[in-house]
């Protein structure tokens, strides 16, 4: 897994988030700001690897995977308070054509890839990737939410603005058909995703992948800055620019400067990897109930050309 700082906001309890009005729906149970903000580009491929406690495989197999993004506005994502964030959904997957859930593949060790929207405006963003476990969703309040947030700095020259945004909490209701679903185990039943439709700023692709492997590493110069006296919550939409990042650079680092042990070199332009932060003695922050890692961002050759 690797030691050292991480761009992933770690939680302080290994249980799931329960209840649609829970503030922890933003980024996980009492999630803490991460130590790094890592560079990415429009079109970059992000790989998520979910695993169980003690290195076991993810234990659940029923329910969707959803991915959202929110601009950090004029505040560095290392100091951004997501309580006022405006999230836009970039991807959602549920059942495959064979009727089985994508989450079933995750429980067998598969990773999940999402390619970021092509027209993202430059600036800081949180990526909120979530598994919704519905094995107990036949009862009201039975759904288990597993959100995670990762801090990224988007480069390039995109100008896209999301056509619709949601807030957490607020986007979900315990009675939503995709959260309370007495027919979840019925053959042929249709699933309704919660959280509104996928934005006009949608992921360019998603896919299951082989288990992510290798130690993750990060490009230099991406440490989150110390709080600035002029800093605020900085909530805003995805059209914000990359200004106001305190001591950090406002432009994304070229992916060719990153070292990586992942297998993503065939994508062109190199890659930068993400790794989980190891808790120090006395630190009660956990990588998550059935921990997960956003293992790497792999930059496409077309994205590299925008630098």
C-alpha beads as a LAMMPS data file, in Angstrom:
LAMMPS data file: protein, C-alpha beads

307 atoms
306 bonds

1 atom types
1 bond types

-500.0 500.0 xlo xhi
-500.0 500.0 ylo yhi
-500.0 500.0 zlo zhi

Masses

1 110.0

Atoms # bond

1 1 1 0.000 0.000 0.000
2 1 1 2.865 2.341 0.746
3 1 1 3.548 4.913 3.404
4 1 1 3.496 8.689 3.204
5 1 1 1.008 11.436 2.385
6 1 1 -2.074 10.822 0.280
7 1 1 -4.677 12.833 -1.674
8 1 1 -7.453 10.603 -0.268
9 1 1 -9.508 12.017 2.606
10 1 1 -9.312 9.355 5.302
11 1 1 -12.166 8.466 7.626
12 1 1 -11.944 7.823 11.366
13 1 1 -14.311 4.871 11.620
14 1 1 -14.551 1.653 9.653
15 1 1 -18.365 1.488 9.567
16 1 1 -20.630 2.487 6.681
17 1 1 -22.466 5.790 6.471
18 1 1 -26.121 5.214 7.347
19 1 1 -29.050 7.510 6.630
20 1 1 -29.592 9.962 3.776
21 1 1 -29.441 13.038 6.063
22 1 1 -26.035 12.116 7.496
23 1 1 -23.359 14.815 7.007
24 1 1 -20.813 12.046 6.480
25 1 1 -22.377 11.368 3.087
26 1 1 -20.038 14.063 1.783
27 1 1 -16.756 12.142 2.021
28 1 1 -17.158 9.381 4.617
29 1 1 -17.279 9.091 8.386
30 1 1 -15.600 12.198 9.856
31 1 1 -13.332 12.370 6.803
32 1 1 -10.209 14.492 7.264
33 1 1 -8.602 16.800 4.725
34 1 1 -5.812 14.997 2.865
35 1 1 -2.152 16.019 2.761
36 1 1 -1.840 16.151 -1.034
37 1 1 -3.538 17.550 -4.126
38 1 1 -2.487 15.553 -7.176
39 1 1 -2.471 16.643 -10.840
40 1 1 -4.814 15.260 -13.481
41 1 1 -6.251 16.304 -16.836
42 1 1 -9.572 16.184 -18.641
43 1 1 -9.751 12.638 -19.969
44 1 1 -7.399 11.209 -17.327
45 1 1 -8.284 7.679 -16.301
46 1 1 -8.754 7.150 -12.578
47 1 1 -8.586 3.629 -11.172
48 1 1 -10.307 2.698 -7.910
49 1 1 -9.431 -0.465 -6.019
50 1 1 -11.757 -1.535 -3.212
51 1 1 -10.762 -4.145 -0.659
52 1 1 -11.901 -5.598 2.627
53 1 1 -10.398 -5.136 6.050
54 1 1 -7.121 -6.946 6.532
55 1 1 -6.543 -7.115 2.803
56 1 1 -9.623 -9.210 2.121
57 1 1 -11.720 -8.692 -0.975
58 1 1 -14.653 -6.301 -0.940
59 1 1 -17.447 -8.197 0.887
60 1 1 -20.600 -6.877 -0.816
61 1 1 -21.993 -7.621 -4.273
62 1 1 -25.301 -5.763 -4.594
63 1 1 -25.758 -2.114 -5.528
64 1 1 -24.352 0.610 -7.804
65 1 1 -21.085 2.523 -8.094
66 1 1 -21.445 6.281 -8.601
67 1 1 -18.854 9.003 -9.133
68 1 1 -19.302 12.735 -8.560
69 1 1 -17.040 15.777 -8.764
70 1 1 -17.175 19.204 -7.122
71 1 1 -15.089 22.298 -7.691
72 1 1 -13.070 23.567 -4.739
73 1 1 -13.553 27.093 -6.065
74 1 1 -10.922 29.617 -5.023
75 1 1 -9.862 27.485 -2.044
76 1 1 -7.150 24.865 -2.311
77 1 1 -8.717 21.414 -2.211
78 1 1 -6.372 20.656 0.674
79 1 1 -8.376 23.153 2.765
80 1 1 -11.765 22.910 1.063
81 1 1 -14.850 22.367 3.233
82 1 1 -17.275 20.190 1.231
83 1 1 -20.318 21.174 3.307
84 1 1 -21.176 23.777 0.672
85 1 1 -19.961 21.809 -2.341
86 1 1 -22.046 21.531 -5.471
87 1 1 -21.568 18.013 -6.836
88 1 1 -22.199 16.863 -10.389
89 1 1 -22.486 13.202 -11.227
90 1 1 -20.041 12.052 -13.891
91 1 1 -20.703 8.310 -13.877
92 1 1 -22.997 5.578 -12.606
93 1 1 -23.032 1.819 -13.142
94 1 1 -25.420 -0.765 -11.759
95 1 1 -26.248 -4.092 -13.351
96 1 1 -24.414 -5.478 -16.356
97 1 1 -26.138 -7.025 -19.369
98 1 1 -25.986 -10.445 -17.704
99 1 1 -28.018 -9.129 -14.762
100 1 1 -25.141 -9.212 -12.276
101 1 1 -23.973 -6.059 -10.527
102 1 1 -20.675 -4.396 -11.299
103 1 1 -20.172 -4.546 -7.544
104 1 1 -20.059 -8.338 -7.796
105 1 1 -16.902 -8.003 -9.907
106 1 1 -15.483 -5.602 -7.312
107 1 1 -16.102 -8.294 -4.669
108 1 1 -14.009 -10.674 -6.779
109 1 1 -11.064 -8.272 -6.800
110 1 1 -11.665 -6.224 -9.958
111 1 1 -10.725 -2.540 -10.051
112 1 1 -12.929 0.160 -11.590
113 1 1 -11.787 2.783 -14.091
114 1 1 -13.422 6.160 -14.779
115 1 1 -12.117 8.610 -17.396
116 1 1 -12.673 12.212 -16.319
117 1 1 -14.875 14.503 -18.449
118 1 1 -13.102 15.986 -21.466
119 1 1 -14.302 19.589 -21.042
120 1 1 -13.523 20.047 -17.339
121 1 1 -12.447 23.602 -16.564
122 1 1 -9.018 23.835 -14.908
123 1 1 -8.902 24.101 -11.141
124 1 1 -9.170 22.075 -7.963
125 1 1 -11.793 19.357 -7.592
126 1 1 -12.865 16.665 -5.201
127 1 1 -13.663 13.327 -6.820
128 1 1 -16.346 11.556 -4.791
129 1 1 -16.458 7.862 -5.677
130 1 1 -19.091 5.802 -3.885
131 1 1 -20.271 2.255 -3.483
132 1 1 -23.891 1.911 -2.394
133 1 1 -24.346 -1.505 -0.766
134 1 1 -27.971 -2.615 -0.997
135 1 1 -27.873 -6.097 0.518
136 1 1 -30.145 -4.823 3.339
137 1 1 -32.135 -2.362 1.218
138 1 1 -35.333 -4.422 1.411
139 1 1 -35.860 -2.534 4.676
140 1 1 -36.102 1.251 4.974
141 1 1 -32.764 2.601 6.198
142 1 1 -30.924 -0.581 5.346
143 1 1 -28.742 0.896 2.604
144 1 1 -25.032 1.321 3.360
145 1 1 -23.115 4.223 1.793
146 1 1 -19.355 4.057 1.222
147 1 1 -18.204 7.434 -0.176
148 1 1 -14.593 8.483 -0.603
149 1 1 -13.109 11.814 -1.687
150 1 1 -9.819 12.480 -3.455
151 1 1 -8.209 15.899 -4.027
152 1 1 -7.072 16.666 -7.592
153 1 1 -5.892 19.686 -9.583
154 1 1 -7.172 19.651 -13.154
155 1 1 -5.026 21.182 -15.899
156 1 1 -5.802 21.817 -19.539
157 1 1 -7.996 24.517 -21.034
158 1 1 -11.534 23.145 -20.755
159 1 1 -14.483 25.440 -20.138
160 1 1 -17.366 23.110 -19.298
161 1 1 -19.982 23.981 -16.704
162 1 1 -22.234 21.326 -15.152
163 1 1 -25.894 21.685 -16.058
164 1 1 -27.121 20.356 -12.722
165 1 1 -25.598 19.891 -9.274
166 1 1 -26.618 18.302 -5.973
167 1 1 -25.595 18.627 -2.336
168 1 1 -24.634 16.027 0.273
169 1 1 -26.655 15.533 2.314
170 1 1 -29.680 16.427 0.215
171 1 1 -29.169 14.418 -2.949
172 1 1 -30.612 11.239 -1.445
173 1 1 -33.726 10.287 0.491
174 1 1 -34.126 7.086 2.492
175 1 1 -37.289 6.395 0.481
176 1 1 -35.681 6.831 -2.962
177 1 1 -36.350 3.765 -5.130
178 1 1 -32.618 3.182 -5.568
179 1 1 -31.980 3.299 -1.811
180 1 1 -35.041 1.525 -0.411
181 1 1 -35.772 -1.301 -2.845
182 1 1 -37.921 -4.261 -1.727
183 1 1 -37.476 -5.783 -5.214
184 1 1 -33.673 -5.622 -5.204
185 1 1 -33.390 -9.435 -5.360
186 1 1 -36.221 -9.976 -7.859
187 1 1 -35.063 -11.302 -11.214
188 1 1 -35.601 -8.759 -13.996
189 1 1 -36.380 -5.848 -11.654
190 1 1 -35.361 -2.416 -12.924
191 1 1 -33.009 -0.314 -10.826
192 1 1 -33.402 3.468 -10.452
193 1 1 -30.186 5.331 -9.614
194 1 1 -30.458 7.915 -6.813
195 1 1 -28.716 11.283 -6.890
196 1 1 -30.141 12.686 -10.113
197 1 1 -28.988 12.173 -13.702
198 1 1 -25.433 12.075 -15.001
199 1 1 -24.241 15.602 -15.801
200 1 1 -23.488 17.019 -19.234
201 1 1 -19.904 16.861 -17.907
202 1 1 -19.889 13.076 -17.968
203 1 1 -17.066 10.590 -17.758
204 1 1 -15.855 9.655 -21.221
205 1 1 -15.708 5.970 -20.297
206 1 1 -15.935 3.504 -17.442
207 1 1 -14.847 -0.106 -17.192
208 1 1 -13.863 -2.914 -14.899
209 1 1 -10.156 -3.686 -14.773
210 1 1 -7.658 -6.135 -13.407
211 1 1 -6.752 -5.755 -9.724
212 1 1 -4.517 -2.710 -9.306
213 1 1 -1.073 -3.724 -8.113
214 1 1 2.279 -2.210 -7.243
215 1 1 3.298 0.524 -4.847
216 1 1 1.832 3.924 -5.585
217 1 1 3.922 7.079 -5.910
218 1 1 3.207 10.761 -6.411
219 1 1 4.708 13.618 -8.394
220 1 1 6.608 16.166 -6.321
221 1 1 5.327 19.616 -5.475
222 1 1 1.725 18.643 -4.775
223 1 1 1.549 18.985 -0.993
224 1 1 -1.607 20.674 0.223
225 1 1 -0.811 24.211 1.501
226 1 1 -1.212 25.403 5.051
227 1 1 -4.426 27.305 5.777
228 1 1 -4.381 30.870 4.515
229 1 1 -5.853 33.727 6.567
230 1 1 -7.979 34.648 3.563
231 1 1 -9.194 31.089 2.988
232 1 1 -12.860 30.249 3.092
233 1 1 -15.123 27.328 2.366
234 1 1 -14.734 28.126 -1.317
235 1 1 -17.753 26.162 -2.462
236 1 1 -18.619 26.566 -6.105
237 1 1 -19.463 24.925 -9.367
238 1 1 -17.234 23.104 -11.790
239 1 1 -16.567 26.243 -13.803
240 1 1 -14.130 27.721 -11.307
241 1 1 -10.550 28.453 -12.315
242 1 1 -7.406 27.126 -10.687
243 1 1 -6.498 30.327 -8.890
244 1 1 -6.188 30.881 -5.166
245 1 1 -4.236 27.796 -4.227
246 1 1 -2.093 29.359 -1.552
247 1 1 1.397 27.913 -1.560
248 1 1 0.740 25.312 -4.231
249 1 1 1.061 25.697 -7.958
250 1 1 -2.164 26.591 -9.735
251 1 1 -1.287 24.524 -12.788
252 1 1 -1.256 20.760 -13.055
253 1 1 2.131 19.087 -13.002
254 1 1 3.127 17.435 -16.233
255 1 1 2.431 13.707 -15.910
256 1 1 5.846 12.970 -17.374
257 1 1 7.349 14.209 -14.117
258 1 1 5.597 11.520 -12.114
259 1 1 7.121 8.203 -11.224
260 1 1 4.920 5.140 -11.152
261 1 1 5.078 1.433 -10.703
262 1 1 1.642 0.871 -12.195
263 1 1 1.069 -0.736 -15.563
264 1 1 -0.483 2.347 -17.114
265 1 1 2.478 3.401 -19.244
266 1 1 0.818 2.148 -22.403
267 1 1 -1.701 4.940 -22.107
268 1 1 0.975 7.424 -23.160
269 1 1 2.475 10.318 -21.301
270 1 1 3.348 8.402 -18.151
271 1 1 1.174 8.214 -15.089
272 1 1 0.894 9.389 -11.525
273 1 1 -0.213 7.035 -8.815
274 1 1 -2.261 7.480 -5.702
275 1 1 -1.713 5.528 -2.533
276 1 1 -3.344 5.140 0.818
277 1 1 -1.991 7.075 3.757
278 1 1 -0.815 4.815 6.546
279 1 1 -2.056 5.861 9.952
280 1 1 0.623 6.814 12.427
281 1 1 0.504 5.567 16.035
282 1 1 -2.386 7.243 17.818
283 1 1 -4.046 8.244 14.549
284 1 1 -7.538 6.798 14.448
285 1 1 -8.238 7.636 10.821
286 1 1 -8.892 4.500 8.826
287 1 1 -8.805 3.987 5.070
288 1 1 -12.493 2.998 5.330
289 1 1 -14.671 0.116 6.454
290 1 1 -13.425 -2.377 3.931
291 1 1 -10.752 0.039 2.854
292 1 1 -10.355 1.328 -0.666
293 1 1 -7.639 3.019 -2.602
294 1 1 -7.775 5.259 -5.582
295 1 1 -4.682 3.611 -7.006
296 1 1 -3.641 5.756 -9.915
297 1 1 -4.465 8.467 -12.412
298 1 1 -3.309 7.486 -15.879
299 1 1 -3.047 10.364 -18.335
300 1 1 -4.024 9.794 -21.943
301 1 1 -1.674 11.049 -24.633
302 1 1 -4.351 13.473 -25.791
303 1 1 -4.569 14.943 -22.316
304 1 1 -0.804 15.371 -22.101
305 1 1 -0.826 17.587 -25.170
306 1 1 -2.869 20.215 -23.322
307 1 1 0.004 21.135 -21.034

Bonds

1 1 1 2
2 1 2 3
3 1 3 4
4 1 4 5
5 1 5 6
6 1 6 7
7 1 7 8
8 1 8 9
9 1 9 10
10 1 10 11
11 1 11 12
12 1 12 13
13 1 13 14
14 1 14 15
15 1 15 16
16 1 16 17
17 1 17 18
18 1 18 19
19 1 19 20
20 1 20 21
21 1 21 22
22 1 22 23
23 1 23 24
24 1 24 25
25 1 25 26
26 1 26 27
27 1 27 28
28 1 28 29
29 1 29 30
30 1 30 31
31 1 31 32
32 1 32 33
33 1 33 34
34 1 34 35
35 1 35 36
36 1 36 37
37 1 37 38
38 1 38 39
39 1 39 40
40 1 40 41
41 1 41 42
42 1 42 43
43 1 43 44
44 1 44 45
45 1 45 46
46 1 46 47
47 1 47 48
48 1 48 49
49 1 49 50
50 1 50 51
51 1 51 52
52 1 52 53
53 1 53 54
54 1 54 55
55 1 55 56
56 1 56 57
57 1 57 58
58 1 58 59
59 1 59 60
60 1 60 61
61 1 61 62
62 1 62 63
63 1 63 64
64 1 64 65
65 1 65 66
66 1 66 67
67 1 67 68
68 1 68 69
69 1 69 70
70 1 70 71
71 1 71 72
72 1 72 73
73 1 73 74
74 1 74 75
75 1 75 76
76 1 76 77
77 1 77 78
78 1 78 79
79 1 79 80
80 1 80 81
81 1 81 82
82 1 82 83
83 1 83 84
84 1 84 85
85 1 85 86
86 1 86 87
87 1 87 88
88 1 88 89
89 1 89 90
90 1 90 91
91 1 91 92
92 1 92 93
93 1 93 94
94 1 94 95
95 1 95 96
96 1 96 97
97 1 97 98
98 1 98 99
99 1 99 100
100 1 100 101
101 1 101 102
102 1 102 103
103 1 103 104
104 1 104 105
105 1 105 106
106 1 106 107
107 1 107 108
108 1 108 109
109 1 109 110
110 1 110 111
111 1 111 112
112 1 112 113
113 1 113 114
114 1 114 115
115 1 115 116
116 1 116 117
117 1 117 118
118 1 118 119
119 1 119 120
120 1 120 121
121 1 121 122
122 1 122 123
123 1 123 124
124 1 124 125
125 1 125 126
126 1 126 127
127 1 127 128
128 1 128 129
129 1 129 130
130 1 130 131
131 1 131 132
132 1 132 133
133 1 133 134
134 1 134 135
135 1 135 136
136 1 136 137
137 1 137 138
138 1 138 139
139 1 139 140
140 1 140 141
141 1 141 142
142 1 142 143
143 1 143 144
144 1 144 145
145 1 145 146
146 1 146 147
147 1 147 148
148 1 148 149
149 1 149 150
150 1 150 151
151 1 151 152
152 1 152 153
153 1 153 154
154 1 154 155
155 1 155 156
156 1 156 157
157 1 157 158
158 1 158 159
159 1 159 160
160 1 160 161
161 1 161 162
162 1 162 163
163 1 163 164
164 1 164 165
165 1 165 166
166 1 166 167
167 1 167 168
168 1 168 169
169 1 169 170
170 1 170 171
171 1 171 172
172 1 172 173
173 1 173 174
174 1 174 175
175 1 175 176
176 1 176 177
177 1 177 178
178 1 178 179
179 1 179 180
180 1 180 181
181 1 181 182
182 1 182 183
183 1 183 184
184 1 184 185
185 1 185 186
186 1 186 187
187 1 187 188
188 1 188 189
189 1 189 190
190 1 190 191
191 1 191 192
192 1 192 193
193 1 193 194
194 1 194 195
195 1 195 196
196 1 196 197
197 1 197 198
198 1 198 199
199 1 199 200
200 1 200 201
201 1 201 202
202 1 202 203
203 1 203 204
204 1 204 205
205 1 205 206
206 1 206 207
207 1 207 208
208 1 208 209
209 1 209 210
210 1 210 211
211 1 211 212
212 1 212 213
213 1 213 214
214 1 214 215
215 1 215 216
216 1 216 217
217 1 217 218
218 1 218 219
219 1 219 220
220 1 220 221
221 1 221 222
222 1 222 223
223 1 223 224
224 1 224 225
225 1 225 226
226 1 226 227
227 1 227 228
228 1 228 229
229 1 229 230
230 1 230 231
231 1 231 232
232 1 232 233
233 1 233 234
234 1 234 235
235 1 235 236
236 1 236 237
237 1 237 238
238 1 238 239
239 1 239 240
240 1 240 241
241 1 241 242
242 1 242 243
243 1 243 244
244 1 244 245
245 1 245 246
246 1 246 247
247 1 247 248
248 1 248 249
249 1 249 250
250 1 250 251
251 1 251 252
252 1 252 253
253 1 253 254
254 1 254 255
255 1 255 256
256 1 256 257
257 1 257 258
258 1 258 259
259 1 259 260
260 1 260 261
261 1 261 262
262 1 262 263
263 1 263 264
264 1 264 265
265 1 265 266
266 1 266 267
267 1 267 268
268 1 268 269
269 1 269 270
270 1 270 271
271 1 271 272
272 1 272 273
273 1 273 274
274 1 274 275
275 1 275 276
276 1 276 277
277 1 277 278
278 1 278 279
279 1 279 280
280 1 280 281
281 1 281 282
282 1 282 283
283 1 283 284
284 1 284 285
285 1 285 286
286 1 286 287
287 1 287 288
288 1 288 289
289 1 289 290
290 1 290 291
291 1 291 292
292 1 292 293
293 1 293 294
294 1 294 295
295 1 295 296
296 1 296 297
297 1 297 298
298 1 298 299
299 1 299 300
300 1 300 301
301 1 301 302
302 1 302 303
303 1 303 304
304 1 304 305
305 1 305 306
306 1 306 307
